[in-house]
Amino acid sequence: MEKVIWLVITIPCSLLFTGIGIYAWRRRKPMWFWSGSSVREEEITNVKAYNRENGIMWICYSAVFWISTIMGIRSVSTAGIVLAVGCLGGLPLLVIAYNRIYRKYKR
């Protein structure tokens, strides 16, 4: 039963972050990072490339969730450790990656 609960929780989370990546990649206006913030088109030199890199960033972050989802089929406790370490380590990396992307395409 714990594996079913694990999958019910991790699959939607994995889909959410993958969806954010796809949404960012396809978006015509610049993608934001922080909740409540916005990035104006005038701030970005190449919106398409900026959004593509944002999308790749989010899809890479979702990989941690997908890996732990698959690992949970075999061992929920190991998958939980992988997810916790990946999320905690991944959050600062997301901020660093986004700041690099923003500086790269900022006018």
C-alpha positions as CSV (number, residue, x, y, z in Angstrom):
1,M,0.0,0.0,0.0
2,E,2.9,2.4,0.7
3,K,4.1,2.1,-2.9
4,V,0.7,3.1,-4.2
5,I,0.6,6.1,-1.9
6,W,4.2,6.9,-3.0
7,L,3.2,6.8,-6.7
8,V,0.0,8.8,-6.1
9,I,2.1,11.6,-4.5
10,T,5.2,11.5,-6.7
11,I,3.7,11.1,-10.2
12,P,1.6,14.3,-10.0
13,C,4.6,16.2,-8.6
14,S,6.8,14.9,-11.4
15,L,4.3,15.9,-13.9
16,L,3.9,19.3,-12.4
17,F,7.6,20.2,-12.7
18,T,7.8,18.6,-16.2
19,G,4.8,20.6,-17.1
20,I,6.3,23.8,-15.9
21,G,9.4,23.1,-18.0
22,I,7.3,22.5,-21.1
23,Y,5.2,25.6,-20.4
24,A,8.3,27.7,-20.0
25,W,9.9,26.3,-23.2
26,R,6.8,27.1,-25.3
27,R,5.9,30.4,-23.7
28,R,6.0,33.4,-26.0
29,K,6.6,36.0,-23.3
30,P,9.5,35.7,-20.8
31,M,9.0,33.1,-18.1
32,W,9.3,34.2,-14.5
33,F,11.0,32.3,-11.7
34,W,9.7,33.6,-8.4
35,S,6.0,33.5,-7.5
36,G,4.5,36.9,-8.0
37,S,7.4,38.3,-10.0
38,S,7.4,39.0,-13.7
39,V,10.0,39.5,-16.4
40,R,9.2,42.1,-19.1
41,E,10.0,41.4,-22.7
42,E,12.1,44.6,-22.8
43,E,14.4,43.1,-20.2
44,I,15.4,40.0,-22.3
45,T,17.4,40.0,-25.5
46,N,16.3,36.7,-26.9
47,V,13.0,35.5,-25.3
48,K,12.8,32.2,-27.2
49,A,16.3,31.1,-26.0
50,Y,15.7,32.5,-22.5
51,N,12.5,30.4,-22.2
52,R,14.1,27.4,-23.7
53,E,16.8,27.4,-21.1
54,N,14.2,28.0,-18.4
55,G,12.3,25.0,-19.6
56,I,15.4,22.8,-19.7
57,M,16.2,23.9,-16.1
58,W,12.7,22.8,-14.9
59,I,12.7,19.6,-16.8
60,C,16.1,18.7,-15.3
61,Y,14.7,19.4,-11.8
62,S,11.8,17.2,-12.5
63,A,14.2,14.3,-13.3
64,V,14.8,14.0,-9.5
65,F,11.1,13.4,-9.0
66,W,10.9,10.9,-11.9
67,I,13.9,9.0,-10.6
68,S,12.5,8.8,-7.1
69,T,9.1,7.8,-8.5
70,I,10.6,4.8,-10.3
71,M,12.9,3.9,-7.4
72,G,9.8,3.9,-5.2
73,I,8.5,0.9,-7.0
74,R,11.3,-1.1,-5.4
75,S,12.0,0.8,-2.2
76,V,10.0,3.7,-0.9
77,S,12.5,4.5,1.9
78,T,15.5,4.8,-0.6
79,A,13.4,6.7,-3.0
80,G,12.4,9.1,-0.2
81,I,16.0,9.8,0.6
82,V,16.8,10.4,-3.0
83,L,13.9,12.8,-3.3
84,A,14.8,14.7,-0.1
85,V,18.4,15.1,-1.1
86,G,17.6,15.9,-4.7
87,C,15.0,18.5,-3.7
88,L,17.1,20.1,-1.0
89,G,20.2,20.2,-3.2
90,G,18.2,21.1,-6.3
91,L,16.5,24.2,-4.9
92,P,19.7,26.2,-4.5
93,L,20.9,24.9,-7.9
94,L,17.6,26.1,-9.5
95,V,18.2,29.6,-8.1
96,I,21.8,29.6,-9.3
97,A,20.8,28.3,-12.7
98,Y,18.0,30.8,-13.1
99,N,20.2,33.7,-12.1
100,R,22.7,32.7,-14.7
101,I,20.1,32.4,-17.4
102,Y,18.6,35.8,-16.5
103,R,22.0,37.5,-16.5
104,K,22.9,35.8,-19.8
105,Y,19.8,37.2,-21.6
106,K,19.3,40.5,-19.7
107,R,19.6,43.7,-21.7
